[in-house]
Amino acid sequence: QVLIWNLDVGEPVKMIDCHTDVILCMSFNTDGSLLATTCKDKKLRVVEPRSGRVLQEASCKNHRVNRVVFLGSTKRLLTTGVSRWNTRQIALWDQEDLSMPLIEEEIDGLSGLLFPFYDADTHMLYLAGKGDGNIRYYEIGSEKPYLSYLMEFRSPAPQKGLGVMPKHGLDVSACEVFRFYKLITLKGLIEPISMIVPRRSETYQEDIYPMTPGTEPALTPDEWLSGVNRDPILMSLKEGYKRNSKIVFKAPVREKKSVVVNGIDLLENVPPRTENELLRMFFRQQDEIRRLKDELSQRDIQIRQLQLELKNFRNIPKNN
């Protein structure tokens, strides 16, 4: 069963009992008018949550569904599951016609569950497998082939689960577009993983930060129960943008310690620990190399000018 609760009074107000087995996953669409569920009976359902009526149903024999997510306001669903050959697979569906998936794509032959996360602002889909150390990301398009593979984040530490930071909690000034919180049970850690667009700009990046759903509810519980549908109230993230201050804080001088290994001071030169730190260090070094090249070329010009002046000075007759 699916129970829908009114949090103002702390009581359930609707019960959806159209499932014949254990419910594996559920996802609301953008305005809360539809609910998609996956069930252990190998069926994908689109349900009207206020009445409990099943609007669409798919019997997934070739694609055993595990997880489902609505892709924003595109009227499409994405499911992760297992193919008939026991390979991990994703499928894209039209919410108004679940007779056949629009596309099916095999990922790999591992056995862990695939968790889908969708960012409607950037049209990015993130896939993270339970027990994997990597996170794949795709771009979702409105036309075929619909899914475009971009890259993947890799880590040697396997993840048991992932949480996501809401959009209004991201670091906008660093061009951070998504942040995961990765549960690493072997080490007893929760590791933050930031997805950052590698840009260097002094202004707010409006193309990667459009208006996004805010914290204010669009409907009251009674309005929603009466059948009213309304899109989320949007907010701008521009207020959270902070330009990097040019004021440099100088820490008090302390006694310098060093740990030298193979001629390298490890305390002075701390190696990057994540892919994002490596990228930031790479871009900083590129800027530094570019600055040094410009400075070197200016010095060469000055040297040539001084050589010419010295040569002209030597050629001046002594009588003058």
C-alpha positions in Angstrom: 0.0 0.0 0.0 0.9 3.7 -0.5 -0.2 6.0 2.3 -0.5 9.8 1.6 -0.2 11.8 4.8 -1.3 15.3 5.8 1.7 16.6 7.7 -0.3 19.5 9.2 -2.4 17.1 11.3 0.0 14.0 11.2 -2.7 11.7 9.8 -3.0 9.6 6.6 -5.6 11.0 4.2 -5.4 8.5 1.2 -4.5 4.9 0.8 -3.6 3.4 -2.5 -4.0 -0.4 -2.5 -3.9 -1.3 -6.2 -0.6 -3.3 -5.9 -0.5 -7.1 -5.6 3.0 -7.3 -4.2 5.8 -5.3 -2.5 6.2 -1.8 -3.8 9.8 -1.1 -4.8 9.8 2.6 -5.6 7.5 5.6 -6.3 7.9 9.0 -7.8 5.6 12.0 -8.1 5.5 14.2 -11.2 6.1 18.0 -11.0 2.7 19.2 -10.0 1.8 16.2 -7.8 -1.1 15.0 -10.1 0.5 11.6 -11.0 2.3 8.9 -9.1 4.5 6.3 -10.7 5.3 3.1 -8.9 7.3 -0.1 -9.5 6.3 -3.3 -7.9 7.7 -6.8 -7.3 5.0 -8.2 -9.6 7.2 -6.7 -12.5 4.7 -4.0 -13.3 5.1 -0.3 -13.8 2.0 1.8 -12.9 1.0 5.4 -13.3 -1.7 6.2 -10.7 -4.0 9.1 -10.0 -3.0 9.6 -6.3 -6.1 11.3 -5.0 -8.5 8.5 -6.3 -6.1 5.6 -6.4 -7.1 4.8 -10.0 -4.5 3.2 -12.2 -4.2 5.2 -15.4 -1.5 3.3 -17.2 0.1 -0.1 -16.5 3.0 -1.9 -18.1 3.9 -5.5 -17.6 7.7 -5.5 -17.9 8.7 -9.0 -18.9 11.9 -8.2 -20.8 12.8 -5.3 -18.4 12.2 -6.1 -14.8 11.8 -2.7 -13.2 13.3 -1.7 -9.8 13.4 2.1 -9.7 11.4 4.8 -11.4 11.6 8.6 -11.6 9.6 11.2 -13.4 11.7 13.3 -15.8 10.4 16.8 -14.7 7.6 18.1 -16.9 8.6 16.2 -20.1 5.8 13.7 -19.6 8.3 10.9 -19.6 9.4 8.3 -17.1 12.8 6.6 -16.6 13.1 3.2 -15.0 16.2 1.1 -14.0 16.0 -2.6 -13.8 17.3 -5.9 -15.2 17.1 -7.4 -18.7 16.2 -11.0 -19.5 20.0 -11.7 -19.6 20.4 -10.3 -16.1 22.3 -7.2 -17.2 21.5 -3.8 -15.7 19.3 -1.8 -17.9 17.5 1.6 -18.1 14.3 2.3 -20.1 12.5 5.5 -21.1 8.7 5.6 -21.2 5.9 7.9 -22.4 3.7 8.4 -19.3 0.6 8.4 -21.5 1.5 5.1 -23.3 3.3 2.4 -21.3 2.7 -0.3 -24.0 6.3 -0.2 -25.1 9.4 1.7 -23.8 10.7 4.5 -26.1 14.2 3.2 -25.7 16.0 0.5 -23.7 19.8 0.7 -23.0 22.0 -1.9 -21.3 24.5 -0.5 -18.8 26.7 -3.4 -17.6 26.6 -6.9 -16.1 26.9 -6.0 -12.4 24.2 -7.0 -9.9 23.8 -3.9 -7.7 20.6 -1.8 -8.0 20.8 1.4 -10.1 19.6 4.5 -8.4 18.4 7.2 -10.9 18.6 11.0 -10.0 17.2 13.6 -12.4 18.0 17.3 -12.5 15.2 19.1 -14.4 17.1 22.4 -14.5 20.1 21.0 -16.5 18.3 18.0 -18.0 20.9 15.7 -16.5 20.4 12.1 -15.4 22.7 10.6 -12.9 23.0 6.8 -12.4 24.6 5.4 -9.3 24.8 1.6 -8.6 24.6 0.1 -5.2 28.1 -1.3 -4.5 29.7 0.7 -7.3 32.2 3.4 -6.9 31.2 5.4 -10.0 28.3 7.7 -11.0 27.4 7.9 -14.7 25.7 11.0 -16.1 23.7 11.6 -19.2 21.9 14.4 -20.9 18.1 13.9 -21.6 16.9 15.2 -25.0 13.4 15.7 -26.5 14.3 13.9 -29.7 16.0 10.6 -30.5 18.3 9.1 -29.2 16.9 10.9 -26.1 19.9 9.7 -23.9 23.4 11.1 -24.5 26.2 9.7 -22.4 28.5 12.4 -21.1 31.0 11.1 -18.5 31.3 9.4 -15.2 32.7 10.1 -11.7 34.9 7.3 -10.5 35.9 6.4 -6.9 37.5 3.3 -5.4 35.1 3.4 -2.4 31.8 1.5 -3.0 28.5 3.3 -2.2 25.6 1.8 -0.3 23.3 4.7 -0.8 23.2 8.3 -1.9 21.4 11.5 -0.8 21.0 14.7 -2.7 21.3 18.4 -1.6 18.4 20.6 -2.7 19.2 23.2 -5.4 19.0 26.1 -3.0 21.8 24.6 -0.9 24.4 24.5 -3.7 27.5 26.7 -4.0 26.4 28.8 -7.0 29.6 30.9 -7.0 31.6 27.7 -7.7 29.2 26.6 -10.6 28.1 23.6 -8.6 25.0 22.0 -10.3 24.5 18.9 -8.2 25.7 17.5 -4.9 25.6 13.9 -3.7 26.1 12.6 -0.2 27.7 9.2 -0.6 27.3 6.6 2.2 30.5 4.5 2.5 29.7 1.7 5.0 33.2 0.1 5.0 34.7 3.3 6.4 31.7 4.6 8.3 31.8 7.8 6.3 29.4 10.1 4.4 31.3 11.8 1.6 30.0 14.8 -0.3 30.5 14.7 -4.1 30.0 17.9 -6.0 29.3 18.1 -9.8 30.9 21.3 -10.9 30.8 22.9 -14.4 34.4 24.0 -15.1 33.9 27.7 -15.7 35.9 30.7 -14.6 33.6 33.8 -14.6 32.9 36.7 -12.3 29.2 36.8 -13.0 26.2 34.6 -12.2 25.7 31.8 -14.7 22.0 32.0 -15.7 22.1 29.2 -18.3 23.0 26.5 -15.7 20.9 28.1 -12.9 17.4 28.8 -14.3 14.4 29.4 -12.0 14.0 26.3 -9.8 11.4 25.0 -7.4 11.7 26.8 -4.1 10.8 26.1 -0.5 7.3 27.6 -0.4 4.4 25.2 -1.1 2.2 25.9 -4.1 -0.9 24.2 -2.5 -2.4 23.6 0.9 -3.3 19.9 1.7 -7.0 20.6 1.3 -6.5 22.2 -2.1 -4.5 19.3 -3.3 -7.1 16.8 -2.0 -9.9 18.7 -3.7 -8.2 18.1 -7.1 -6.3 21.3 -7.7 -3.1 21.0 -9.7 -0.5 23.8 -9.6 3.2 23.9 -10.7 5.8 24.6 -8.0 6.6 28.1 -7.0 9.9 29.0 -8.5 12.8 30.9 -7.1 16.1 32.3 -8.4 19.4 31.1 -7.0 21.1 34.5 -7.9 20.7 35.7 -4.3 23.0 32.9 -3.2 25.8 34.0 -5.5 28.8 35.4 -3.7 31.6 37.0 -5.6 35.0 35.9 -4.4 36.4 38.6 -2.1 39.8 40.0 -3.0 40.6 40.5 0.7 43.3 38.0 1.6 43.4 36.7 5.2 46.9 36.1 6.5 47.1 33.4 9.1 49.5 33.8 12.0 52.9 32.4 11.3 53.6 29.1 13.0 56.5 26.9 13.2 56.8 25.1 9.9 56.8 21.3 9.9 57.6 19.1 7.0 57.3 15.5 6.0 59.6 14.8 3.1 59.1 11.7 0.9 61.2 11.3 -2.3 62.2 15.0 -2.1 58.5 16.2 -1.9 57.2 17.9 1.2 53.8 16.2 1.7 52.5 18.9 4.1 53.5 21.7 1.7 52.1 19.9 -1.4 48.9 18.1 -0.5 47.8 15.8 -3.3 44.2 16.1 -4.6 41.8 13.5 -3.0 38.9 13.7 -5.4 38.3 14.2 -9.2 36.9 17.7 -8.6 39.9 18.8 -6.5 42.1 17.4 -9.3 40.2 19.5 -11.9 40.4 22.7 -9.8 44.1 22.1 -9.3 44.6 21.5 -13.1 42.8 24.8 -14.0 44.8 26.7 -11.5 48.0 25.4 -12.8 46.9 26.2 -16.4 46.2 29.8 -15.4 49.6 30.0 -13.6 51.4 28.6 -16.7 49.6 31.0 -18.9 50.5 33.9 -16.7 54.2 32.9 -16.5 54.4 32.5 -20.3 53.0 36.0 -20.7 55.5 37.4 -18.1 58.3 35.5 -19.9 57.4 36.9 -23.3 57.3 40.5 -21.8 60.8 39.9 -20.3 62.1 38.8 -23.6 60.8 41.9 -25.3 62.4 44.1 -22.6 65.7 42.3 -23.0 65.7 42.8 -26.8 64.9 46.5 -26.3 67.8 46.9 -23.9 70.2 45.1 -26.2 69.2 47.4 -29.1 69.7 50.5 -26.9 73.1 49.2 -25.8 74.1 48.6 -29.4 73.0 52.1 -30.4 74.9 53.5 -27.5 78.1 51.8 -28.6 77.7 53.0 -32.2 77.6 56.7 -31.1 80.9 58.5 -32.1 83.0 59.5 -29.1 83.2 63.1 -30.4 79.5 63.5 -29.9 
